[in-house]
């Protein structure tokens, strides 16, 4: 069994996706603390612009470490810090995000569905605001989101579940954006987990993307991106969850196209 201090060290060192915020409409036990580290490798060759597709090969790394707590039944809070390594900057902080969520319905205790609402406030750092590989608008951003889902259980284990998220955000620069995600998950006795998902984001700006001069961010751009993917998770005997995921951008407008994303994650649940 891996000692707790070793697991924490693995999280800090292997750390750190573009979006690490937990948006599923379920949460753990009161006083639980989930510490997560994610690393995402993003690669693309083409960018969709007002002049058509422009070839601009790029490979970026995104790293996030987060802590999610359940201070009270039906309430969760999460803090996360992310960094990036891209062609625009050797290494730099991307964002600091704080999220609070309230769970109105819980289908595990006889409600027809699970329903949660929340808000995420972000401080976006300079390295990310001018990076064409990230959908950041300005320095301060706020997004409200609603998640709904249904879980099916067998004995003490959940077997499968589906859920979706709708989010609407605004920053101190540019126009709002809409986030729409869907996912289906399968669980085998809390040992193996499979997830099939679709994530999308839609910017409501009035301009097309151009590559002349310094990139000012996506705040005023009318962009759309749809990523689909699959994730596999394996839970160790000490309850640490290791996951690997792959996603592909099936549609991109005024943003990078045909993007490949590979994600590694470690989650260490700590019961206080």
Secondary structure, DSSP 8 states (H G I E B T S, - for coil): ---HHHHHHHHHHH----------S----TTEEEEEEEEEEEEEEEEEETTEEEEEEEEEEEEEEEEEEEEETTEEEEEEEEEEE-SS-SSEEEEEEEEEEEEEE-GGGT-SSEEEEEEEEEEE-HHHHT-TTS---SSEEEEEEEEEEEEEEETTEEEEEEEEEEEEEEESSS--EEEEEEEEEEEETTTEEEEEEEEEEEE--SB----SSS---STTB--EEEEEEEEEEEE-TTS-EEEEEEEEEEEEESSEES-EEEEEEEEEEEE-
